[in-house]
Amino acid sequence: MPRRKLNWQKQSLSYEQSKNFGKSKSPECMLCKKPRQSGGVFCLYGVYLFYTAYTWFQVMDKNSLQIKHFSVIQRSLFLGVGLFLIILLWQTGHWSRQLALENLQQQNQHQLRLFIANLEGELEKYKFLPELLATNSLLINFLENPNDVKSITALNRYLETINEVANASDTYLMNAEGWTIAASNWLSERPFIGRNFAYRPYFQEAMKGKLGRYFALGSTSNKRGYYFAYPVKGDAGILGAVVIKIELQGFEESWRELKEEFVVTDPDGVIFISTNDDWRYKSLYPLDEEVISRVQDSRRYGNAKIGTLNVTLKDELTGQAQVVNIGDPRKSDHLMLVRAMPDAGWQVHIFAGLGVVNAQVLKSLFITTIVYIALVFLVFYFVQRSRRLKERERYEQRAKRILEQRVKERTSDLTNANIRLLREIEEHRRTDETLRKTQDELIQAAKMAALGQMSSGINHELNQPLAAIRSYADNARAYLARDRKEEASWNLEQIAELTERMAKISRQLKVFSRKTTGQLVTVSLQAVIENALKIVGPQLKDTETEFRRFLPAEEVYVMADMVQLEQVLVNLISNAVHAVEQQSTRWIQLRVATDDNKASIQILDNGPGIAEENLERIFDPFFTTKSEERGLGLGLSISYRIVEMLHGSLTAGNQEKGGAIFTLRLDLAVLREKQVDQRIVTT
């Protein structure tokens, strides 16, 4: 439906009349003869700044830009500067206020259009529903046969269903006399059935064959609502009207969150929709007694008393935008915009506080004052700069001489300090180098100590093949003497296999005992475990300790030094062997897992575990719970230090069911070809 062009001069009744009610003239500024709201206050502000600056300059010291007495020219110049500041502040305040009001007006015009569009959209949803219901045969038949008692229940249920589906407030059917004969609220405590609403304008419009529209306070429900009514026609003409009532309270609530206030007034100027509850059922301007009497006689707003807002027009910007005051003249200035809704006969108003305008004005005044004062002082600065230049040069020459003398003194002190510092650095470097060498030797000594502790098992591994070799050699000599070459050849093959086995053990011991470079490379974790087990294997056999491995299906690679990592595993497994010696059944488990970017190696045993008081000291140097012949307590300390150099962590704890658990965590490696250290001494 096309909108009619709004004729504001004809429809803006409220503010044409409001000019005659409560309008007060703002007092003028004594200096500029302008209203104080548009610039006078800025003049007072400028006078205050001028007086303050003048007083300050009167007491300033002569030696620091500060003058005690002014000549006539100087006084005139200073007075001119002050007056110019006053004029500048007034113009700035007036301009910034106008600009801020224009910006606020544009923003609120958009908000007002959006509010009206939403309100019209809310009404349009229900506009054609009464016309659609009026064609329903159930309504027409009942109006033609009002004594049909059987169809009344079905009609009420039908209206109730329509009301629920449409999410309306009430839906009801009226006969030609205005009596309600069916309603959606037929089961409520206060149904409309049996009530006469012939006095309502929406019914009167419908009986003329038009779409009736009306906003009122329900006389039965006492709830505000907007009514749509449409005639129900039969063969005999207009039989009655079907009415739909919708509530706009939800729409009203949805706009309360905004800082602006929205109101909708009827053709008489009474507010019936408002985001401010205190403004509802009040007029923006005083109404004539005749208008008030007509509104009350129409029972449009029930028994509500029509009041008046204390609105005062302060400035009219355009035909649809005014600056008004509501209530307190000092604190309640608002920008008010008005737009009409011709189809409904309403006017929609938006009230926006002028706090943002005042803040913008004060900001502009502050910036202008600061810039102006800065420019004034800049001029004074350049005037005094030439006079002070020679004095400053003298001070600089004197300061230069003093500085040169101090530089010489400080240079001598600094040279001596640098010499001492270089000596200390060299001493620290030598100490650090000695410490690294000592640490490497200590790690190597720990390897040798571990080999010494496992020497009995290694001797056993070597003595058995030696004894077998001697036996096979004697057998081969005997077979050769008897010319039994096949049996002699088999014995010689066994000797060769045993020799190779002994060579592999020797190579593994050589790899373990050699010094490491300490460089981190990509290392196969499975290969390191295999190499470590070949070292401690004899010890496991001698003590009859069961060793269980739980490894991932895929190869795991970490960043480490292979020899150092082998030494850590040998130390941990060897300690576990010692821990389970006194158990009837002895077992050790090694578990490997990966998570995120880390690989974890856990070594568990079924020994007595670690005493709680020893957990914090377990990695301290020379701390041990073993006898002296079993070690000095350096194995775990060295292992902890090695893991730190590998950028990993080593922790100790106890299992819930008993036994110790050591957890070693290392960084996973990113695999690259030909970079994996997989040295395994095969068996």
C-alpha positions as CSV (number, residue, x, y, z in Angstrom):
1,M,0.0,0.0,0.0
2,P,1.7,3.3,-1.0
3,R,2.3,5.8,1.7
4,R,0.7,9.2,1.6
5,K,3.1,12.2,1.6
6,L,3.1,13.7,5.1
7,N,1.9,17.2,5.4
8,W,3.6,18.2,8.6
9,Q,2.0,21.6,9.0
10,K,-1.5,19.9,9.1
11,Q,-0.7,16.9,11.1
12,S,1.8,18.2,13.7
13,L,-0.8,19.4,16.1
14,S,1.1,18.8,19.2
15,Y,3.9,21.2,18.7
16,E,1.9,23.9,17.0
17,Q,-0.2,23.9,20.2
18,S,2.7,23.3,22.5
19,K,4.2,26.6,21.5
20,N,1.3,28.3,23.3
21,F,1.7,26.2,26.4
22,G,4.6,26.3,28.8
23,K,7.0,28.0,26.4
24,S,9.6,30.0,28.3
25,K,12.2,32.3,26.9
26,S,15.7,31.4,27.8
27,P,17.7,34.2,29.6
28,E,20.3,36.0,27.5
29,C,24.0,36.3,28.0
30,M,25.1,39.7,29.3
31,L,28.0,39.9,26.9
32,C,26.9,38.5,23.6
33,K,23.1,38.9,24.0
34,K,22.5,35.3,22.8
35,P,20.5,32.7,24.6
36,R,22.7,31.0,27.2
37,Q,21.9,27.6,25.7
38,S,23.4,28.6,22.4
39,G,26.5,30.3,23.5
40,G,26.2,32.6,26.5
41,V,27.7,30.0,28.9
42,F,30.7,29.8,26.7
43,C,31.3,33.6,27.1
44,L,31.3,33.2,30.8
45,Y,33.8,30.3,30.5
46,G,36.1,32.5,28.3
47,V,35.9,35.4,30.8
48,Y,36.9,33.0,33.6
49,L,39.9,31.8,31.6
50,F,41.0,35.3,30.7
51,Y,40.8,36.5,34.3
52,T,42.7,33.5,35.6
53,A,45.5,33.9,33.0
54,Y,45.7,37.7,33.7
55,T,46.1,37.1,37.4
56,W,48.7,34.4,36.8
57,F,50.8,36.7,34.6
58,Q,50.7,39.5,37.1
59,V,52.6,37.5,39.7
60,M,55.0,35.8,37.4
61,D,58.7,36.3,38.0
62,K,60.6,38.5,35.5
63,N,63.4,36.0,35.0
64,S,61.2,33.1,33.8
65,L,59.0,34.7,31.1
66,Q,57.0,36.4,33.8
67,I,56.2,40.1,33.9
68,K,55.1,42.2,36.8
69,H,54.1,45.4,35.1
70,F,52.6,45.9,31.7
71,S,52.8,48.9,29.4
72,V,49.7,50.3,27.8
73,I,50.5,48.4,24.6
74,Q,51.2,45.2,26.4
75,R,47.9,45.5,28.3
76,S,46.0,46.2,25.1
77,L,47.6,43.3,23.4
78,F,46.8,41.0,26.3
79,L,43.2,42.2,26.5
80,G,42.9,41.6,22.8
81,V,44.1,38.0,23.2
82,G,41.6,37.4,25.9
83,L,38.7,38.9,24.0
84,F,39.6,36.8,20.9
85,L,39.6,33.7,23.1
86,I,36.1,34.6,24.3
87,I,34.8,35.0,20.7
88,L,36.5,31.9,19.6
89,L,35.0,29.8,22.4
90,W,31.5,31.2,21.7
91,Q,31.8,30.4,18.0
92,T,33.3,27.0,18.7
93,G,30.5,26.1,21.2
94,H,27.8,27.3,18.8
95,W,29.2,25.4,15.9
96,S,30.0,22.2,17.8
97,R,26.5,22.2,19.3
98,Q,24.8,22.6,15.9
99,L,27.0,19.8,14.4
100,A,26.3,17.5,17.3
101,L,22.6,18.2,17.1
102,E,22.6,17.4,13.4
103,N,24.4,14.2,14.0
104,L,22.0,13.2,16.8
105,Q,19.1,14.2,14.6
106,Q,20.3,11.9,11.7
107,Q,20.8,9.0,14.1
108,N,17.4,9.4,15.7
109,Q,15.7,9.8,12.3
110,H,17.0,6.3,11.5
111,Q,15.9,5.0,14.8
112,L,12.4,6.5,14.4
113,R,12.0,5.1,10.9
114,L,13.0,1.7,12.2
115,F,10.6,1.9,15.0
116,I,7.7,2.9,12.7
117,A,8.6,0.1,10.2
118,N,8.6,-2.5,13.0
119,L,5.3,-1.2,14.4
120,E,3.7,-1.1,10.9
121,G,5.0,-4.6,10.3
122,E,3.6,-5.8,13.6
123,L,0.1,-4.5,12.6
124,E,0.3,-5.7,9.0
125,K,0.6,-9.3,10.2
126,Y,-3.0,-9.2,11.4
127,K,-4.5,-6.7,9.0
128,F,-6.0,-9.2,6.5
129,L,-6.8,-12.0,9.1
130,P,-10.3,-10.6,9.9
131,E,-11.2,-10.3,6.2
132,L,-10.1,-13.9,5.7
133,L,-12.2,-15.1,8.7
134,A,-15.2,-13.2,7.5
135,T,-15.5,-15.5,4.5
136,N,-15.7,-18.6,6.7
137,S,-19.0,-20.4,6.3
138,L,-19.1,-21.4,10.0
139,L,-19.3,-17.7,11.0
140,I,-21.8,-16.8,8.3
141,N,-24.1,-19.7,9.0
142,F,-24.1,-18.9,12.8
143,L,-24.9,-15.2,12.2
144,E,-27.8,-16.3,9.8
145,N,-29.0,-18.9,12.3
146,P,-28.1,-17.6,15.8
147,N,-30.4,-20.1,17.5
148,D,-28.3,-23.1,16.3
149,V,-27.0,-24.2,19.7
150,K,-25.1,-27.2,18.2
151,S,-22.7,-25.1,16.2
152,I,-21.8,-22.5,19.0
153,T,-19.3,-24.9,20.6
154,A,-17.6,-25.7,17.3
155,L,-17.5,-21.9,16.5
156,N,-15.9,-21.0,19.8
157,R,-13.3,-23.8,19.5
158,Y,-12.6,-22.6,15.9
159,L,-12.0,-19.0,17.1
160,E,-9.9,-20.3,20.0
161,T,-7.7,-22.3,17.5
162,I,-7.3,-19.3,15.2
163,N,-6.4,-17.1,18.1
164,E,-3.7,-19.5,19.3
165,V,-2.2,-20.0,15.8
166,A,-2.2,-16.2,15.1
167,N,-0.8,-15.5,18.5
168,A,-3.4,-12.8,19.0
169,S,-4.9,-11.6,22.3
170,D,-8.6,-12.2,21.5
171,T,-10.7,-13.2,18.5
172,Y,-14.5,-12.8,18.7
173,L,-17.7,-12.5,16.6
174,M,-20.3,-9.7,17.0
175,N,-23.8,-9.6,15.5
176,A,-25.3,-6.5,13.8
177,E,-26.4,-5.0,17.2
178,G,-22.9,-5.2,18.6
179,W,-23.4,-8.2,20.9
180,T,-20.6,-10.7,21.2
181,I,-22.0,-14.1,20.3
182,A,-18.7,-16.2,20.1
183,A,-15.2,-15.6,21.3
184,S,-11.8,-17.3,21.7
185,N,-11.9,-16.7,25.4
186,W,-15.2,-18.5,25.9
187,L,-13.7,-20.6,28.7
188,S,-11.9,-17.8,30.6
189,E,-13.2,-16.2,33.8
190,R,-14.3,-13.0,32.0
191,P,-15.3,-14.0,28.4
192,F,-16.5,-11.5,25.9
193,I,-19.7,-13.5,25.1
194,G,-22.8,-11.5,26.0
195,R,-21.1,-8.1,26.0
196,N,-22.0,-5.3,23.7
197,F,-19.2,-3.3,22.1
198,A,-21.4,-1.3,19.6
199,Y,-19.9,1.9,21.0
200,R,-16.4,1.0,19.7
201,P,-15.4,2.8,16.5
202,Y,-13.9,-0.3,15.0
203,F,-17.4,-2.0,15.1
204,Q,-19.0,1.1,13.6
205,E,-16.5,1.2,10.8
206,A,-17.0,-2.5,10.1
207,M,-20.8,-2.1,9.9
208,K,-20.2,0.4,7.2
209,G,-18.4,-2.3,5.2
210,K,-14.9,-1.0,6.0
211,L,-11.9,-2.4,7.8
212,G,-12.2,-1.1,11.4
213,R,-9.0,-0.2,13.2
214,Y,-8.8,1.1,16.7
215,F,-6.4,1.2,19.7
216,A,-8.0,1.2,23.2
217,L,-7.9,-0.2,26.7
218,G,-10.1,-3.3,26.9
219,S,-13.2,-2.6,28.9
220,T,-13.4,-6.3,30.0
221,S,-9.8,-7.4,30.1
222,N,-8.4,-4.0,31.1
223,K,-5.5,-4.6,28.7
224,R,-4.3,-2.3,26.0
225,G,-4.7,-3.7,22.5
226,Y,-5.2,-2.8,18.8
227,Y,-8.4,-4.0,17.2
228,F,-9.0,-5.1,13.6
229,A,-12.7,-5.6,12.6
230,Y,-14.2,-6.7,9.3
231,P,-17.8,-7.1,8.3
232,V,-19.3,-10.6,7.8
233,K,-21.6,-10.5,4.9
234,G,-24.4,-12.9,3.9
235,D,-27.2,-12.9,1.3
236,A,-29.1,-10.3,3.4
237,G,-26.1,-7.9,3.6
238,I,-23.8,-7.2,6.6
239,L,-24.7,-9.7,9.3
240,G,-22.1,-8.7,11.9
241,A,-18.3,-8.3,12.4
242,V,-15.4,-10.5,13.3
243,V,-12.7,-8.8,15.5
244,I,-9.1,-9.6,16.3
245,K,-7.3,-7.9,19.2
246,I,-3.5,-7.9,19.4
247,E,-1.4,-6.7,22.3
248,L,1.6,-4.4,21.7
249,Q,3.2,-4.8,25.1
250,G,5.8,-7.2,23.8
251,F,6.7,-4.8,21.0
252,E,6.9,-2.0,23.5
253,E,9.2,-4.1,25.8
254,S,11.6,-4.9,22.9
255,W,12.5,-1.2,22.5
256,R,13.1,-0.4,26.2
257,E,16.8,-1.4,26.0
258,L,17.6,1.7,23.9
259,K,18.6,4.9,25.7
260,E,16.1,6.8,23.6
261,E,12.4,7.1,24.6
262,F,9.7,6.2,22.1
263,V,6.0,7.3,22.4
264,V,3.0,7.0,20.1
265,T,0.1,9.5,20.4
266,D,-3.5,9.2,19.1
267,P,-5.2,11.9,17.0
268,D,-6.1,13.7,20.3
269,G,-2.4,13.9,21.3
270,V,-2.7,11.3,24.1
271,I,0.3,8.9,24.6
272,F,-0.9,5.2,24.5
273,I,2.4,3.4,23.6
274,S,5.5,4.4,25.5
275,T,8.8,2.9,26.5
276,N,8.5,5.1,29.6
277,D,5.7,3.8,31.8
278,D,5.3,7.2,33.6
279,W,4.4,8.9,30.3
280,R,1.5,6.6,29.3
281,Y,-2.0,8.2,29.2
282,K,-0.6,11.7,29.2
283,S,-0.6,14.3,26.5
284,L,2.4,16.2,25.3
285,Y,0.5,19.5,25.7
286,P,-2.5,20.7,27.7
287,L,-5.8,19.5,26.2
288,D,-9.0,21.4,26.1
289,E,-11.8,20.3,28.4
290,E,-13.8,19.4,25.4
291,V,-11.1,17.0,24.1
292,I,-10.6,15.4,27.6
293,S,-14.4,14.9,27.9
294,R,-14.6,13.3,24.5
295,V,-11.7,10.9,25.2
296,Q,-13.3,9.9,28.5
297,D,-16.7,9.5,27.0
298,S,-15.3,7.2,24.4
299,R,-14.0,4.9,27.1
300,R,-10.9,4.5,24.9
301,Y,-8.6,4.3,27.9
302,G,-11.0,3.0,30.5
303,N,-10.9,4.9,33.8
304,A,-7.3,6.1,33.2
305,K,-6.9,9.8,34.1
306,I,-5.4,11.8,31.2
307,G,-2.5,13.9,32.5
308,T,0.0,16.3,30.9
309,L,3.8,16.1,30.5
310,N,5.6,19.3,31.4
311,V,7.1,19.8,27.9
312,T,8.7,23.1,27.1
313,L,9.8,24.0,23.6
314,K,13.4,25.5,23.7
315,D,14.5,25.5,20.1
316,E,12.8,24.4,16.9
317,L,15.4,23.0,14.5
318,T,13.1,21.9,11.7
319,G,9.4,21.2,11.2
320,Q,9.9,17.7,12.7
321,A,12.8,18.2,15.1
322,Q,12.7,20.4,18.2
323,V,14.8,20.7,21.4
324,V,12.4,20.4,24.3
325,N,12.6,20.2,28.1
326,I,10.6,17.6,30.0
327,G,10.3,18.2,33.8
328,D,13.3,19.9,35.3
329,P,14.4,22.8,33.1
330,R,18.1,22.3,34.1
331,K,18.4,18.6,33.5
332,S,15.9,17.2,31.1
333,D,16.7,18.7,27.7
334,H,15.8,16.3,24.8
335,L,15.9,16.3,21.1
336,M,12.4,15.3,19.9
337,L,11.6,14.0,16.4
338,V,8.1,13.4,15.1
339,R,6.8,11.3,12.2
340,A,3.2,10.4,11.4
341,M,1.6,7.1,10.7
342,P,-1.2,8.2,8.3
343,D,-2.9,4.8,8.0
344,A,-3.4,4.5,11.8
345,G,-3.8,8.3,12.4
346,W,-1.0,8.2,14.9
347,Q,2.2,10.3,15.5
348,V,5.4,8.6,16.7
349,H,7.9,10.6,18.7
350,I,11.4,9.9,19.8
351,F,13.1,11.7,22.7
352,A,16.9,11.6,22.9
353,G,18.8,13.1,25.8
354,L,21.3,15.9,24.9
355,G,24.1,14.4,27.1
356,V,26.1,13.4,24.0
357,V,25.6,16.9,22.6
358,N,26.8,18.6,25.7
359,A,29.8,16.2,25.9
360,Q,30.7,17.0,22.3
361,V,30.5,20.8,23.0
362,L,32.6,20.5,26.2
363,K,35.1,18.4,24.3
364,S,35.4,21.0,21.5
365,L,35.7,23.8,24.0
366,F,38.4,22.0,25.8
367,I,40.4,21.2,22.6
368,T,40.0,24.7,21.4
369,T,41.2,26.2,24.7
370,I,44.2,23.9,24.8
371,V,45.2,24.6,21.2
372,Y,44.7,28.4,21.7
373,I,46.7,28.5,24.9
374,A,49.4,26.3,23.3
375,L,49.7,28.8,20.4
376,V,49.9,31.7,22.8
377,F,52.6,30.1,24.8
378,L,54.4,29.1,21.6
379,V,54.5,32.8,20.6
380,F,55.9,33.7,24.0
381,Y,58.4,30.9,23.7
382,F,59.8,32.2,20.4
383,V,59.9,35.7,21.7
384,Q,62.0,34.7,24.7
385,R,64.0,32.1,22.8
386,S,66.3,34.7,21.2
387,R,66.9,36.4,24.5
388,R,67.9,33.2,26.2
389,L,70.0,31.8,23.4
390,K,73.3,33.5,24.6
391,E,72.7,32.6,28.2
392,R,72.0,29.0,27.2
393,E,75.2,28.9,25.2
394,R,77.2,30.1,28.2
395,Y,75.6,27.4,30.3
396,E,76.4,24.8,27.6
397,Q,80.0,25.7,27.4
398,R,80.4,25.5,31.2
399,A,78.5,22.2,31.3
400,K,80.7,20.9,28.5
401,R,83.9,21.6,30.4
402,I,82.5,20.0,33.5
403,L,81.3,17.0,31.5
404,E,84.7,16.5,29.8
405,Q,86.3,16.5,33.2
406,R,83.8,14.0,34.5
407,V,84.2,11.8,31.4
408,K,87.9,11.6,31.9
409,E,87.4,10.5,35.5
410,R,84.6,8.1,34.6
411,T,86.6,6.7,31.6
412,S,89.5,5.8,34.0
413,D,87.1,4.1,36.4
414,L,85.3,2.3,33.5
415,T,88.6,1.0,32.0
416,N,89.6,-0.5,35.4
417,A,86.2,-2.0,35.8
418,N,86.3,-3.5,32.3
419,I,89.7,-5.1,33.0
420,R,88.3,-6.7,36.2
421,L,85.2,-7.8,34.3
422,L,87.3,-9.5,31.6
423,R,89.3,-11.3,34.2
424,E,86.2,-12.5,35.9
425,I,84.7,-13.6,32.6
426,E,87.9,-15.6,31.7
427,E,87.9,-17.1,35.2
428,H,84.2,-18.1,34.8
429,R,84.9,-19.6,31.3
430,R,87.7,-21.7,32.7
431,T,85.6,-22.8,35.6
432,D,82.7,-23.7,33.3
433,E,85.1,-25.7,31.0
434,T,86.5,-27.5,34.0
435,L,83.0,-28.3,35.2
436,R,82.0,-29.7,31.8
437,K,85.1,-31.9,31.7
438,T,84.5,-33.1,35.2
439,Q,80.9,-33.8,34.4
440,D,81.8,-35.8,31.3
441,E,84.4,-37.7,33.3
442,L,81.9,-38.4,36.0
443,I,79.4,-39.7,33.4
444,Q,82.1,-41.9,31.9
445,A,83.1,-43.1,35.4
446,A,79.5,-44.0,36.0
447,K,79.5,-46.1,32.9
448,M,82.6,-47.9,34.0
449,A,81.0,-48.4,37.5
450,A,77.9,-49.8,35.9
451,L,80.0,-52.2,33.8
452,G,82.0,-53.1,37.0
453,Q,78.7,-53.9,38.9
454,M,77.6,-56.1,36.0
455,S,81.0,-57.7,35.5
456,S,80.1,-61.0,37.1
457,G,77.2,-61.4,34.6
458,I,79.3,-60.4,31.7
459,N,82.1,-62.8,32.8
460,H,79.5,-65.6,32.9
461,E,78.3,-64.7,29.4
462,L,81.9,-64.9,28.2
463,N,83.1,-67.9,30.3
464,Q,80.3,-70.2,29.1
465,P,81.2,-69.7,25.4
466,L,84.9,-70.1,26.2
467,A,84.3,-73.4,28.0
468,A,82.1,-74.6,25.1
469,I,84.8,-73.6,22.6
470,R,87.4,-75.6,24.4
471,S,85.1,-78.6,24.5
472,Y,84.2,-78.3,20.8
473,A,88.0,-77.9,20.0
474,D,88.8,-81.1,21.9
475,N,86.0,-82.9,20.1
476,A,87.2,-81.6,16.7
477,R,90.7,-82.8,17.4
478,A,89.5,-86.2,18.3
479,Y,87.2,-86.5,15.3
480,L,90.1,-85.4,13.0
481,A,92.3,-88.1,14.5
482,R,89.6,-90.7,13.6
483,D,89.2,-89.2,10.2
484,R,85.6,-88.2,10.9
485,K,85.6,-84.9,9.0
486,E,81.8,-84.2,9.1
487,E,81.6,-84.3,12.9
488,A,84.9,-82.3,13.2
489,S,83.4,-79.7,10.7
490,W,80.2,-79.4,12.8
491,N,82.3,-78.7,16.0
492,L,84.3,-76.1,14.2
493,E,81.1,-74.3,13.0
494,Q,79.9,-74.2,16.6
495,I,83.2,-72.7,17.6
496,A,82.7,-70.0,14.9
497,E,79.2,-69.2,16.2
498,L,80.3,-68.9,19.8
499,T,83.2,-66.7,18.7
500,E,80.8,-64.4,16.9
501,R,78.6,-64.2,19.9
502,M,81.5,-63.2,22.1
503,A,82.5,-60.6,19.6
504,K,79.0,-59.1,19.6
505,I,79.1,-58.8,23.4
506,S,82.5,-57.1,23.2
507,R,81.3,-54.7,20.6
508,Q,78.3,-53.8,22.7
509,L,80.5,-53.1,25.7
510,K,82.8,-51.0,23.6
511,V,79.8,-48.9,22.3
512,F,78.5,-48.4,25.8
513,S,81.8,-47.5,27.3
514,R,82.9,-44.9,24.7
515,K,82.6,-41.2,25.3
516,T,79.8,-39.4,23.7
517,T,79.7,-36.1,21.6
518,G,76.6,-34.9,23.4
519,Q,74.9,-33.9,20.1
520,L,71.1,-34.5,19.9
521,V,70.0,-36.5,16.9
522,T,67.0,-38.5,15.8
523,V,67.2,-41.8,17.7
524,S,65.2,-45.0,17.5
525,L,63.8,-45.7,20.9
526,Q,63.4,-49.4,20.2
527,A,67.1,-49.6,19.2
528,V,68.2,-47.9,22.4
529,I,66.1,-50.3,24.5
530,E,67.6,-53.3,22.6
531,N,71.1,-52.0,23.2
532,A,70.5,-51.4,26.9
533,L,69.0,-54.9,27.4
534,K,72.1,-56.4,25.9
535,I,74.1,-54.7,28.6
536,V,71.9,-55.6,31.5
537,G,70.7,-59.0,30.0
538,P,73.3,-61.1,32.0
539,Q,72.2,-59.3,35.2
540,L,68.6,-60.2,34.5
541,K,69.5,-63.8,33.9
542,D,71.6,-64.1,37.0
543,T,68.9,-62.8,39.3
544,E,66.1,-64.7,37.4
545,T,64.2,-61.5,36.9
546,E,61.4,-61.5,34.4
547,F,61.6,-58.5,32.0
548,R,58.5,-57.5,30.1
549,R,58.3,-54.9,27.3
550,F,55.3,-53.0,26.1
551,L,56.2,-51.1,22.9
552,P,54.0,-49.4,20.3
553,A,53.5,-51.2,17.0
554,E,55.2,-48.4,15.1
555,E,58.8,-47.3,15.6
556,V,59.2,-44.3,18.0
557,Y,61.9,-41.7,17.4
558,V,63.1,-39.1,19.9
559,M,65.7,-36.4,19.9
560,A,68.6,-37.6,22.1
561,D,72.2,-38.8,22.3
562,M,72.0,-42.6,21.8
563,V,74.9,-43.5,24.1
564,Q,73.7,-41.2,26.9
565,L,70.1,-42.5,26.6
566,E,71.4,-46.1,26.8
567,Q,73.3,-45.2,29.9
568,V,70.1,-43.8,31.6
569,L,68.1,-46.9,30.7
570,V,71.0,-49.2,31.9
571,N,71.1,-47.3,35.3
572,L,67.3,-47.4,35.7
573,I,67.0,-51.1,34.8
574,S,70.0,-52.0,36.9
575,N,68.5,-50.2,39.9
576,A,65.2,-52.0,39.4
577,V,67.1,-55.4,39.4
578,H,68.6,-54.5,42.8
579,A,65.2,-53.4,44.1
580,V,63.5,-56.8,43.4
581,E,66.3,-59.0,44.6
582,Q,64.6,-59.9,47.9
583,Q,61.2,-60.7,46.2
584,S,60.1,-64.3,45.7
585,T,59.0,-63.5,42.2
586,R,60.8,-60.8,40.4
587,W,59.6,-58.8,37.4
588,I,60.4,-55.5,35.7
589,Q,58.2,-53.8,33.1
590,L,59.2,-51.2,30.5
591,R,56.3,-49.3,28.9
592,V,56.6,-46.8,26.0
593,A,53.8,-44.4,25.0
594,T,53.4,-41.2,23.0
595,D,51.2,-38.2,23.6
596,D,51.2,-34.7,22.0
597,N,54.9,-34.1,21.1
598,K,56.4,-36.3,23.8
599,A,57.5,-39.9,24.3
600,S,57.3,-41.4,27.7
601,I,59.3,-44.4,29.0
602,Q,58.1,-46.0,32.2
603,I,60.2,-48.6,34.2
604,L,58.2,-50.4,36.9
605,D,59.2,-53.1,39.3
606,N,57.6,-55.1,42.1
607,G,60.1,-54.2,44.7
608,P,59.4,-52.4,48.0
609,G,59.1,-49.0,46.4
610,I,60.6,-45.7,47.5
611,A,60.0,-44.3,51.0
612,E,58.0,-41.1,50.9
613,E,60.7,-39.2,52.8
614,N,63.2,-40.2,50.1
615,L,61.2,-39.1,47.1
616,E,62.4,-35.5,47.2
617,R,66.1,-36.5,47.6
618,I,66.2,-39.5,45.3
619,F,68.1,-37.6,42.6
620,D,70.5,-35.8,44.9
621,P,74.2,-36.7,44.4
622,F,75.6,-39.3,46.9
623,F,72.1,-40.1,48.2
624,T,71.6,-43.9,48.3
625,T,69.8,-46.5,50.3
626,K,72.2,-49.3,49.2
627,S,75.3,-50.5,51.0
628,E,78.6,-49.0,50.1
629,E,79.7,-51.9,47.9
630,R,76.6,-51.4,45.8
631,G,77.3,-47.8,44.8
632,L,78.0,-44.3,45.9
633,G,74.5,-42.8,45.0
634,L,75.6,-41.1,41.8
635,G,73.7,-43.3,39.3
636,L,70.3,-41.6,39.5
637,S,71.9,-38.1,39.9
638,I,73.9,-38.6,36.7
639,S,70.9,-40.0,34.9
640,Y,68.8,-37.0,36.0
641,R,71.5,-34.6,34.7
642,I,71.8,-36.5,31.4
643,V,68.0,-36.3,30.9
644,E,68.2,-32.5,31.5
645,M,70.9,-32.2,28.8
646,L,68.5,-34.2,26.5
647,H,65.8,-31.5,27.2
648,G,63.6,-34.1,28.9
649,S,62.4,-34.9,32.4
650,L,62.9,-37.8,34.8
651,T,60.6,-38.4,37.8
652,A,60.2,-41.1,40.4
653,G,57.2,-42.3,42.3
654,N,55.4,-45.4,43.7
655,Q,52.7,-47.6,42.2
656,E,49.4,-47.9,44.0
657,K,49.9,-51.7,44.4
658,G,53.5,-51.3,45.5
659,G,56.8,-51.0,43.7
660,A,58.7,-48.1,42.2
661,I,58.0,-46.3,38.9
662,F,60.4,-44.1,37.0
663,T,59.1,-42.0,34.1
664,L,61.4,-40.6,31.4
665,R,59.9,-38.0,29.0
666,L,61.6,-36.9,25.8
667,D,60.7,-34.8,22.7
668,L,59.5,-36.7,19.7
669,A,61.6,-36.3,16.6
670,V,60.5,-35.2,13.2
671,L,61.7,-38.0,10.9
672,R,64.0,-37.2,8.0
673,E,65.8,-39.6,5.8
674,K,69.4,-40.7,6.7
675,Q,69.2,-39.0,10.1
676,V,68.2,-41.9,12.4
677,D,70.7,-43.4,14.7
678,Q,69.7,-47.1,14.8
679,R,72.9,-48.8,16.0
680,I,71.8,-52.1,17.5
681,V,74.2,-54.9,18.4
682,T,72.3,-57.9,17.2
683,T,72.3,-61.2,19.0
